[in-house]
Amino acid sequence: MSNQPAFKFKIGLITATIWENDGFYSVDISRSYKTGEGDWKSTSSYGHNDLLNVAKCAERAENWISRKTAMAN
């Protein structure tokens, strides 16, 4: 994988990062949160209120990858 993501987008506090490796894609989905000290961190743990945005990010990532792989063929 390269050091730069192929694509990245955010819905609310949820971020999807798409990585490309020799024509294959993988997706990291994370949630941002602020610590008590005011620092921003990320986690792969989601609360009930995050799940709709997680699903939307997964769907958008799938659509993006589908378009990329269709253009390559």
C-alpha positions as CSV (number, residue, x, y, z in Angstrom):
1,M,0.0,0.0,0.0
2,S,1.1,3.5,-0.6
3,N,1.6,6.1,2.1
4,Q,-1.3,8.1,0.8
5,P,-4.9,6.9,0.8
6,A,-6.6,6.5,-2.6
7,F,-9.7,8.4,-1.2
8,K,-10.9,9.6,2.2
9,F,-14.2,11.1,3.3
10,K,-16.0,11.9,6.5
11,I,-19.6,11.9,7.7
12,G,-19.9,13.5,11.1
13,L,-17.3,12.0,13.3
14,I,-16.9,8.9,11.1
15,T,-14.1,8.7,8.6
16,A,-13.6,6.2,5.8
17,T,-10.1,5.8,4.3
18,I,-9.7,3.7,1.2
19,W,-6.3,2.2,0.4
20,E,-5.2,0.8,-2.9
21,N,-2.7,-2.0,-3.2
22,D,-2.0,-3.4,-6.7
23,G,-5.6,-3.0,-7.8
24,F,-7.1,-4.3,-4.6
25,Y,-8.8,-2.0,-2.1
26,S,-9.2,-2.0,1.6
27,V,-11.2,0.4,3.8
28,D,-10.5,1.7,7.3
29,I,-13.5,3.2,9.1
30,S,-12.8,5.1,12.3
31,R,-14.5,7.5,14.7
32,S,-12.9,10.7,16.0
33,Y,-13.3,11.8,19.6
34,K,-11.8,14.4,21.8
35,T,-10.0,13.5,25.0
36,G,-10.6,15.2,28.3
37,E,-7.3,17.1,27.6
38,G,-8.7,18.4,24.3
39,D,-6.7,16.2,22.0
40,W,-8.3,14.5,19.0
41,K,-8.0,10.7,18.8
42,S,-9.6,8.0,16.7
43,T,-11.0,4.6,17.5
44,S,-12.6,1.7,15.7
45,S,-15.3,1.4,18.5
46,Y,-18.7,2.8,17.7
47,G,-21.7,3.8,19.8
48,H,-25.3,3.3,18.8
49,N,-25.5,6.9,17.5
50,D,-22.5,6.3,15.2
51,L,-23.9,3.2,13.4
52,L,-25.9,5.0,10.7
53,N,-22.9,7.0,9.6
54,V,-20.7,3.9,9.7
55,A,-23.2,2.2,7.3
56,K,-23.3,5.3,5.1
57,C,-19.5,5.4,5.0
58,A,-19.3,1.7,4.1
59,E,-21.8,2.2,1.3
60,R,-20.0,5.2,-0.1
61,A,-16.7,3.3,0.0
62,E,-18.2,0.4,-1.8
63,N,-19.6,2.7,-4.5
64,W,-16.3,4.5,-4.9
65,I,-14.4,1.2,-5.2
66,S,-17.0,-0.2,-7.6
67,R,-16.6,2.8,-9.9
68,K,-12.8,2.6,-9.8
69,T,-12.7,-1.1,-10.6
70,A,-15.3,-0.7,-13.4
71,M,-13.1,2.1,-15.0
72,A,-10.0,-0.2,-14.8
73,N,-11.7,-3.0,-16.7
